[in-house]
């Protein structure tokens, strides 16, 4: 599934994409080139995984969409980003939330001094709804995250990492988004909690039709839940394809899971791919 030679659905996706990133370039401090011609598409109602090692450019890609780069002295210098067919590069994060795009940041970033429920309520800040509607929205979030209902009065800073991640996703849901950008949801969590969170993501996608673009280092888990995947390396998309196909691809198994048809390889053996440059454009 080479990004250049193998057939991909990108051409069709470009016309039907909910979110379309076209050949963007991102520079930090007017000097450091981080993303180099990245293009990807997220169809409506789908889960798309953005995969790659730490430092590959996954978080930068999400921040480019949600317009959070300016806070880190970053800037999209080339390319376009469209949501529902409209350019969004110049919108503020607040305007994007109103249009239905929410990002759940890496590291969760809950308000530690607020309770779980108070954190959730901050997610509805951009909406003008009645108290009855607000209560109904809370119950909707608690339906997907029953653990949060039992911890609703607990100070968020004293809850577990998994509960904080659920709070962060629940807070995004309070804004009624149609697209969630989910950054490293598995980071620092036990495998059982990771599976629980990904099951909730799939549930939200299936029942609420929320589209997801999730950046994730845990390739095996992400491809099990995603519909489509893109692999980033050094700021470029080096491979993309249907998630099931990527999960069975020998290159992905070898270079990201440490596996090959000959069995598990050592890290030193896996690193040989850099000399082969099998994927690079």
C-alpha positions in Angstrom: 0.0 0.0 0.0 2.6 2.6 -1.0 1.2 6.1 -0.8 2.4 6.9 -4.3 1.8 3.8 -6.4 -1.0 1.9 -4.8 -4.7 2.9 -5.4 -6.3 4.7 -2.5 -9.7 6.2 -2.0 -8.3 9.7 -1.6 -9.6 10.9 -5.0 -13.1 9.9 -4.2 -12.8 11.1 -0.6 -11.8 14.5 -1.7 -15.3 15.1 -3.1 -17.1 13.6 -0.2 -14.8 14.5 2.7 -16.1 16.1 5.9 -12.6 17.2 6.6 -10.0 17.7 3.9 -6.4 18.7 4.4 -4.6 19.5 1.2 -0.9 19.7 1.0 -0.3 21.7 4.1 3.1 22.9 5.3 3.7 24.0 8.9 6.6 26.0 10.2 7.4 26.9 13.8 9.3 30.1 14.7 9.5 31.0 11.0 12.3 28.5 10.7 11.5 24.9 11.7 9.6 22.9 9.0 7.5 20.3 10.8 4.8 19.2 8.2 5.8 18.8 4.6 2.9 18.6 2.1 0.5 16.6 4.3 -2.8 15.6 2.7 -5.6 13.5 4.3 -9.3 13.2 4.2 -11.9 12.2 6.8 -15.3 11.2 5.4 -18.4 12.0 7.4 -19.2 9.5 10.1 -15.9 7.7 9.9 -13.0 7.0 12.3 -9.6 7.9 10.7 -6.3 7.1 12.5 -3.2 9.2 12.2 -0.3 7.0 13.1 3.4 7.4 13.6 6.2 7.6 16.1 6.6 10.4 18.7 7.7 13.5 16.8 6.3 12.4 13.5 3.9 15.4 13.3 0.6 13.9 14.5 -0.2 16.5 17.1 0.9 19.4 14.8 -1.5 18.1 12.2 -4.4 18.2 14.7 -3.4 21.6 16.0 -3.3 22.9 12.4 -6.9 21.9 12.0 -8.1 23.3 15.3 -6.0 26.5 14.8 -4.1 26.1 18.0 -0.6 26.5 16.4 -0.4 30.3 17.0 0.0 29.6 20.8 3.1 27.6 20.0 4.5 30.1 17.4 3.5 27.8 14.6 1.9 28.7 11.3 0.3 26.9 8.3 2.3 28.5 5.4 1.0 26.4 2.5 -2.0 24.3 1.6 -5.7 24.4 2.6 -7.9 22.9 5.3 -11.6 22.5 4.6 -14.5 21.4 6.8 -17.8 20.8 5.1 -16.4 22.3 2.0 -15.4 25.6 3.6 -11.9 26.9 4.3 -11.2 27.1 8.1 -7.6 28.1 8.4 -8.4 31.6 9.5 -11.1 30.8 12.0 -10.5 31.0 15.7 -10.7 27.9 17.9 -13.9 29.2 19.4 -15.5 29.6 15.9 -14.4 26.1 15.0 -16.1 24.7 18.1 -19.3 26.5 17.1 -19.1 24.9 13.6 -18.7 21.4 15.2 -14.9 20.8 15.4 -13.5 20.0 18.9 -10.0 18.8 19.9 -9.2 16.7 22.9 -5.6 17.6 23.6 -2.8 15.2 24.4 -2.4 14.8 28.1 -6.2 15.4 28.8 -5.8 18.9 30.3 -8.7 18.8 32.7 -9.3 21.7 35.1 -7.8 20.0 38.2 -9.5 22.3 40.7 -13.0 21.8 39.3 -15.2 18.7 39.8 -15.8 16.3 37.0 -19.3 17.7 36.4 -18.0 21.3 36.4 -15.4 20.3 33.8 -18.1 18.8 31.6 -20.2 22.0 31.9 -17.4 24.1 30.6 -17.7 22.2 27.3 -21.2 23.7 26.7 -19.9 27.3 27.2 -20.3 28.1 23.5 -23.9 27.0 23.4 -26.9 29.0 24.4 -29.2 26.3 25.9 -31.6 26.2 28.8 -31.0 24.5 32.2 -33.2 21.6 31.2 -31.3 21.1 27.9 -28.0 21.3 29.8 -29.1 18.6 32.2 -30.2 16.5 29.3 -26.7 16.9 27.7 -25.0 15.9 31.0 -27.1 12.8 31.1 -26.2 12.0 27.5 -22.5 12.2 28.4 -23.1 10.1 31.6 -24.8 7.5 29.4 -21.6 7.0 27.5 -19.3 7.4 30.5 -21.2 5.9 33.5 -18.0 6.0 35.5 -18.1 9.8 35.4 -21.6 9.9 36.9 -20.3 8.2 40.0 -17.4 10.6 40.2 -19.3 13.7 39.2 -18.6 15.5 42.5 -14.9 14.5 42.7 -12.2 17.0 42.0 -10.8 16.2 38.6 -7.2 16.5 39.7 -7.7 13.6 42.1 -9.3 11.2 39.6 -7.5 8.5 37.7 -5.8 9.0 34.3 -8.6 7.1 32.6 -11.3 9.1 34.3 -9.6 12.3 33.3 -9.4 11.1 29.7 -13.1 10.3 29.8 -13.8 13.7 31.3 -11.9 15.4 28.5 -13.8 13.5 25.8 -17.1 14.1 27.7 -16.3 17.8 27.9 -15.9 17.9 24.1 -19.2 16.1 23.6 -21.0 18.8 25.6 -20.3 21.1 22.7 -22.3 18.8 20.4 -19.5 18.3 17.9 -19.8 16.5 14.6 -16.0 16.1 14.4 -13.6 15.3 17.3 -9.8 15.5 16.9 -8.5 13.1 19.5 -4.8 13.3 20.4 -3.1 10.3 21.9 -6.1 8.9 23.9 -4.1 5.9 25.1 -1.1 7.8 26.5 -0.2 6.7 30.0 -3.3 4.4 30.4 -3.6 0.8 31.3 -4.5 -1.5 28.4 -8.0 -2.3 29.9 -8.8 1.5 30.1 -7.5 2.0 26.6 -9.9 -0.6 25.2 -12.8 0.9 27.2 -12.1 4.4 25.8 -11.8 3.1 22.2 -15.0 1.2 22.6 -16.7 4.4 23.7 -15.3 6.1 20.6 -16.7 3.4 18.4 -20.0 3.7 20.2 -20.2 7.5 19.7 -19.2 7.1 16.1 -21.9 4.5 15.5 -24.8 6.0 17.5 -24.1 9.7 17.3 -22.4 9.8 13.9 -19.5 11.7 15.3 -16.5 11.7 13.0 -13.1 11.1 14.5 -9.5 11.9 13.5 -7.4 10.3 16.2 -3.6 10.7 16.5 -2.2 7.6 18.1 1.1 5.8 18.7 -0.6 2.5 19.6 -0.9 1.3 16.0 -2.4 -2.1 16.8 -5.3 -0.7 18.8 -6.0 2.3 16.6 -6.2 0.2 13.4 -8.6 -2.2 15.1 -11.1 0.6 15.6 -10.5 2.9 12.7 -11.9 2.7 9.2 -8.9 4.2 7.5 -5.4 5.1 8.5 -2.5 7.4 7.6 1.1 6.9 8.7 3.3 9.9 9.3 7.0 10.0 9.4 9.2 13.1 9.7 6.3 15.3 8.8 5.1 13.4 5.7 2.4 10.9 4.9 4.4 7.8 3.9 1.6 5.3 3.8 -2.2 5.2 3.9 -5.0 2.7 3.4 -8.0 0.9 4.7 -7.3 0.1 8.4 -7.7 -3.7 8.0 -5.3 -3.7 5.1 -2.7 -1.6 7.0 -3.0 -3.9 10.0 -2.1 -6.9 7.8 0.6 -5.0 5.8 4.1 -6.5 6.3 5.8 -3.2 6.4 3.5 -1.9 9.1 3.9 -5.1 11.1 7.6 -4.9 10.8 8.3 -1.3 11.4 5.6 -0.3 13.8 4.8 -3.5 15.7 8.2 -5.2 15.5 6.7 -8.2 13.7 7.3 -9.8 10.3 6.4 -13.0 8.6 9.5 -14.4 10.2 8.2 -13.5 13.7 9.2 -10.7 16.1 12.4 -8.8 15.3 14.7 -6.8 17.5 14.6 -3.1 17.5 17.9 -2.9 15.7 16.6 -5.1 12.9 13.4 -3.0 12.6 15.4 0.2 12.1 16.9 -1.2 8.9 14.0 0.2 7.0 15.5 3.7 7.2 18.3 2.5 4.9 15.8 0.8 2.5 13.6 4.0 2.3 10.8 1.7 1.1 8.0 4.2 1.7 9.5 7.6 1.3 8.3 9.9 -1.4 
